[in-house]
C-alpha cells in the first residue's frame, strides 16, 4: 500500500493527501476519508488518523491537567503526530499498534468494493 506518486481523487499527490490526513488530527482524517474516491493509501491514513486521534484527544482531555503525567502524554502525542505525518509524506504506510490493522483492513475492503463497482470496459 505505497503510493507511486499517483494523484488522489482530491487532485493532490497521495503522499501529500496522506500527510494532510494527520495535520489537524481526526478532523482532517474525516475530511480525507469522506472525500477520497480512489486511493487506498489516502483512505488508510485518513482512517488511521480518525481511529488514533479521537482516543488520544479524549485521553488528553481527561488526563491533560495532571501536572507531570499530562505533560508526558502531550509530548508523546505530539511525537506520534509528527512521526505519522513524516511517514505518510514519505509514502510509507506505518501502522499504529492496535489501530493500524483495523485501518488497513477497512481500506482494503473499500478498495475491493471500489474495484467491484467499476464497470468493465469492452
KEKE-3310 file (N, C-alpha, C; in steps of 0.2 Angstrom, whole numbers, plus 5000, padded with zeros to 4 digits):
npx = (5004:5009:5011:5014:5018:5006:4991:4978:4960:4957:4965:4978:4995:4997:5005:5005:4992:4990:4999:4992:4980:4983:4986:4977:4973:4960:4951:4955:4957:4944:4939:4947:4944:4931:4931:4940:4941:4948:4960:4968:4979:4978:4965:4968:4977:4969:4959:4966:4971:4959:4955:4965:4967:4955:4954:4966:4964:4953:4959:4969:4961:4955:4966:4975:4977:4984:4999:5013:5011:5001:5009:5018:5010:5006:5018:5021:5010:5012:5024:5020:5011:5019:5028:5019:5014:5026:5030:5019:5020:5032:5028:5025:5016:5014:5009:5000:5001:4988:4977:4981:4980:4966:4963:4969:4963:4950:4952:4957:4946:4937:4944:4943:4929:4927:4934:4925:4914:4916:4912:4916:4926:4923)
npy = (4994:5007:5023:5028:5040:5044:5053:5058:5057:5069:5077:5080:5074:5057:5055:5068:5070:5060:5065:5077:5071:5069:5081:5090:5081:5070:5078:5082:5069:5064:5073:5069:5055:5055:5061:5056:5046:5036:5032:5020:5021:5034:5034:5024:5031:5042:5035:5029:5040:5045:5035:5034:5047:5052:5044:5048:5062:5062:5055:5065:5075:5071:5067:5077:5088:5084:5087:5081:5069:5073:5082:5073:5064:5073:5076:5064:5062:5072:5068:5056:5061:5069:5060:5051:5060:5062:5050:5047:5057:5053:5042:5030:5017:5017:5007:5010:5003:4992:5000:5002:4990:4988:5000:4997:4985:4990:4999:4991:4983:4993:4997:4985:4984:4996:4992:4982:4988:4996:4998:4985:4988:4986)
npz = (5000:4995:4989:4972:4968:4963:4959:4970:4972:4976:4969:4974:4977:4982:4993:4999:5002:5011:5021:5025:5030:5043:5048:5056:5065:5069:5063:5050:5046:5044:5034:5023:5023:5019:5007:4998:4984:4976:4981:4990:4999:5004:5010:5020:5028:5032:5039:5049:5056:5061:5069:5078:5084:5089:5102:5107:5109:5118:5129:5132:5135:5147:5156:5154:5162:5173:5182:5179:5172:5163:5155:5150:5142:5132:5126:5121:5112:5103:5097:5091:5082:5074:5069:5062:5052:5045:5040:5032:5022:5017:5010:5015:5023:5038:5052:5066:5082:5087:5080:5067:5060:5059:5052:5040:5035:5033:5023:5013:5011:5006:4994:4987:4986:4978:4966:4962:4959:4948:4931:4919:4905:4888)
capx = (5000:5013:5009:5019:5017:5000:4986:4972:4954:4957:4970:4984:4998:4994:5009:5003:4985:4991:5001:4986:4976:4985:4988:4973:4971:4954:4946:4957:4956:4937:4939:4950:4941:4924:4932:4944:4937:4951:4967:4968:4984:4975:4960:4971:4980:4964:4955:4971:4971:4952:4954:4971:4967:4949:4955:4971:4961:4949:4964:4972:4956:4954:4972:4980:4978:4988:5005:5018:5008:4998:5014:5021:5005:5006:5024:5020:5005:5015:5029:5016:5008:5024:5030:5014:5014:5033:5029:5014:5023:5037:5025:5025:5010:5016:5003:5000:4998:4980:4973:4984:4977:4959:4963:4972:4958:4944:4954:4957:4939:4934:4947:4940:4922:4928:4935:4920:4909:4918:4910:4921:4926:4923)
capy = (5000:5013:5027:5028:5047:5045:5058:5055:5060:5076:5081:5080:5068:5053:5057:5075:5069:5056:5069:5081:5067:5069:5088:5093:5075:5067:5082:5081:5062:5064:5076:5065:5049:5055:5064:5052:5041:5031:5030:5016:5024:5040:5031:5021:5036:5046:5031:5028:5047:5046:5029:5035:5054:5053:5042:5052:5068:5060:5054:5071:5080:5068:5067:5083:5093:5081:5090:5078:5064:5076:5084:5067:5062:5078:5076:5058:5063:5076:5064:5051:5065:5071:5053:5049:5064:5061:5043:5047:5061:5049:5037:5024:5016:5015:5005:5012:4997:4991:5003:5001:4984:4990:5005:4993:4980:4994:5002:4986:4981:4998:4996:4979:4986:5001:4989:4978:4993:4999:4994:4983:4991:4981)
capz = (5000:4995:4983:4966:4966:4960:4962:4974:4969:4978:4965:4977:4977:4988:5000:5002:5005:5017:5026:5027:5034:5050:5050:5061:5069:5067:5059:5043:5044:5042:5028:5018:5022:5015:5000:4994:4980:4973:4984:4996:5003:5007:5014:5026:5033:5035:5044:5055:5059:5065:5075:5083:5087:5094:5108:5110:5111:5124:5134:5134:5139:5154:5160:5152:5168:5178:5180:5176:5168:5157:5150:5146:5137:5127:5122:5117:5107:5098:5094:5087:5077:5069:5066:5057:5046:5041:5037:5026:5017:5013:5006:5019:5027:5045:5056:5073:5085:5088:5076:5060:5056:5058:5046:5034:5033:5031:5017:5008:5009:5002:4988:4984:4984:4973:4960:4960:4957:4942:4925:4914:4898:4882)
cpx = (5004:5011:5015:5018:5011:4996:4981:4966:4954:4961:4977:4988:4996:4998:5007:4996:4986:4994:4996:4981:4977:4986:4984:4970:4965:4950:4948:4956:4949:4936:4941:4947:4935:4925:4936:4940:4941:4958:4966:4973:4981:4969:4963:4974:4974:4960:4960:4971:4964:4953:4960:4969:4961:4951:4961:4968:4957:4954:4968:4967:4955:4960:4977:4981:4982:4995:5010:5016:5005:5003:5017:5017:5005:5012:5023:5016:5008:5020:5025:5013:5013:5027:5025:5014:5021:5032:5025:5017:5029:5035:5024:5019:5012:5010:5004:4997:4991:4976:4975:4981:4970:4959:4964:4966:4952:4946:4955:4950:4936:4937:4944:4933:4922:4929:4929:4914:4910:4916:4916:4920:4927:4926)
cpy = (5006:5017:5027:5035:5048:5051:5054:5058:5067:5081:5082:5074:5064:5054:5063:5074:5065:5060:5074:5078:5068:5076:5091:5087:5072:5071:5082:5074:5061:5067:5072:5058:5049:5058:5060:5046:5035:5028:5026:5018:5030:5038:5028:5026:5040:5042:5030:5035:5047:5041:5031:5042:5055:5050:5046:5059:5067:5059:5061:5076:5077:5069:5073:5088:5090:5083:5086:5073:5067:5079:5078:5065:5067:5078:5069:5058:5067:5072:5059:5055:5067:5065:5051:5053:5063:5055:5043:5051:5057:5043:5030:5023:5013:5013:5007:5005:4997:4994:5002:4995:4985:4994:5001:4989:4984:4997:4997:4984:4986:4998:4991:4981:4991:4997:4985:4982:4996:4994:4992:4986:4986:4983)
cpz = (5000:4988:4978:4964:4962:4963:4965:4970:4971:4973:4968:4976:4983:4994:5003:5005:5011:5023:5029:5031:5042:5053:5056:5065:5065:5062:5051:5041:5041:5035:5022:5017:5018:5008:4996:4990:4977:4976:4990:5001:5007:5012:5021:5031:5036:5040:5050:5059:5064:5071:5080:5087:5091:5101:5111:5113:5118:5130:5137:5137:5146:5158:5158:5158:5173:5177:5176:5170:5162:5152:5146:5141:5131:5123:5118:5111:5101:5094:5089:5081:5071:5065:5060:5051:5042:5037:5031:5021:5013:5009:5009:5023:5034:5049:5063:5077:5087:5083:5068:5056:5054:5052:5040:5031:5030:5024:5011:5006:5005:4995:4984:4981:4978:4966:4958:4957:4950:4936:4921:4907:4893:4876)
residu = (UNK:UNK:UNK:UNK:UNK:UNK:UNK:UNK:UNK:UNK:UNK:UNK:UNK:UNK:UNK:UNK:UNK:UNK:UNK:UNK:UNK:UNK:UNK:UNK:UNK:UNK:UNK:UNK:UNK:UNK:UNK:UNK:UNK:UNK:UNK:UNK:UNK:UNK:UNK:UNK:UNK:UNK:UNK:UNK:UNK:UNK:UNK:UNK:UNK:UNK:UNK:UNK:UNK:UNK:UNK:UNK:UNK:UNK:UNK:UNK:UNK:UNK:UNK:UNK:UNK:UNK:UNK:UNK:UNK:UNK:UNK:UNK:UNK:UNK:UNK:UNK:UNK:UNK:UNK:UNK:UNK:UNK:UNK:UNK:UNK:UNK:UNK:UNK:UNK:UNK:UNK:UNK:UNK:UNK:UNK:UNK:UNK:UNK:UNK:UNK:UNK:UNK:UNK:UNK:UNK:UNK:UNK:UNK:UNK:UNK:UNK:UNK:UNK:UNK:UNK:UNK:UNK:UNK:UNK:UNK:UNK:UNK)
# end
